[in-house]
Amino acid sequence: MEIKILGTGCAKCKRLEETAREAVAELGIEATITKVQDLDKILEYDVMMTPGLVVDEEVKAFGRIPSKEEIKGWLQGK
């Protein structure tokens, strides 16, 4: 599973990364988490507000920090 955090490095982006890492750890799944900070690459996902969360190339959320439970649901395919 590949998870991408879209953002320029702001506090919200960092908090989203922490929350995603916690969700992965709690579920005990294998995932690669990468940060995408290049604005052109972020725009390729049609994300106009950061932070953004992409799971296996599907945008799940942007412009807000989803809850850990919400992220867990996406990671489990719910």
C-alpha positions as CSV (number, residue, x, y, z in Angstrom):
1,M,0.0,0.0,0.0
2,E,1.3,3.5,-0.9
3,I,0.2,6.5,1.1
4,K,1.1,10.0,0.0
5,I,0.8,13.2,2.1
6,L,0.4,16.2,-0.1
7,G,1.5,19.5,1.3
8,T,4.3,22.0,1.5
9,G,5.4,21.1,5.0
10,C,3.0,23.2,7.1
11,A,1.9,22.1,10.6
12,K,-1.3,20.6,9.3
13,C,0.6,18.5,6.8
14,K,2.9,17.2,9.5
15,R,-0.1,16.4,11.7
16,L,-1.7,14.4,8.9
17,E,1.5,12.5,8.4
18,E,1.7,11.6,12.1
19,T,-2.0,10.5,12.1
20,A,-1.5,8.4,9.0
21,R,1.6,6.7,10.5
22,E,-0.3,6.0,13.7
23,A,-3.2,4.5,11.8
24,V,-0.8,2.2,9.8
25,A,0.9,1.1,13.0
26,E,-2.3,0.4,14.8
27,L,-3.6,-1.7,11.9
28,G,-0.3,-3.5,11.6
29,I,-0.2,-3.2,7.8
30,E,2.6,-2.7,5.4
31,A,2.6,0.8,3.8
32,T,5.0,3.2,2.3
33,I,4.3,6.8,3.4
34,T,5.8,9.5,1.3
35,K,5.5,13.3,1.4
36,V,4.8,15.2,-1.8
37,Q,5.9,18.8,-1.5
38,D,6.3,19.8,-5.1
39,L,3.3,22.1,-5.9
40,D,3.2,20.9,-9.6
41,K,2.9,17.2,-8.4
42,I,0.2,18.2,-5.8
43,L,-1.8,19.9,-8.6
44,E,-1.6,16.7,-10.7
45,Y,-4.0,15.2,-8.1
46,D,-6.5,18.1,-8.5
47,V,-5.9,19.1,-4.9
48,M,-6.4,22.8,-4.4
49,M,-6.0,22.9,-0.6
50,T,-3.5,21.1,1.5
51,P,-3.0,18.8,3.3
52,G,-4.0,16.0,1.0
53,L,-4.1,12.3,1.6
54,V,-3.7,9.8,-1.3
55,V,-4.0,6.1,-0.8
56,D,-2.9,3.9,-3.7
57,E,-3.2,6.9,-6.1
58,E,-6.8,7.7,-5.0
59,V,-7.3,11.1,-3.3
60,K,-9.2,10.4,0.0
61,A,-9.2,13.9,1.5
62,F,-7.8,17.3,1.1
63,G,-8.1,20.7,2.8
64,R,-8.6,19.0,6.2
65,I,-7.1,16.5,8.6
66,P,-9.2,13.4,8.6
67,S,-9.6,11.5,11.9
68,K,-7.4,8.5,12.6
69,E,-10.5,6.3,12.5
70,E,-11.5,7.7,9.1
71,I,-8.0,7.0,7.8
72,K,-8.1,3.4,9.2
73,G,-11.4,2.8,7.3
74,W,-9.8,3.9,4.0
75,L,-6.8,1.7,4.7
76,Q,-9.0,-1.3,5.4
77,G,-11.0,-0.6,2.2
78,K,-14.2,0.6,3.9
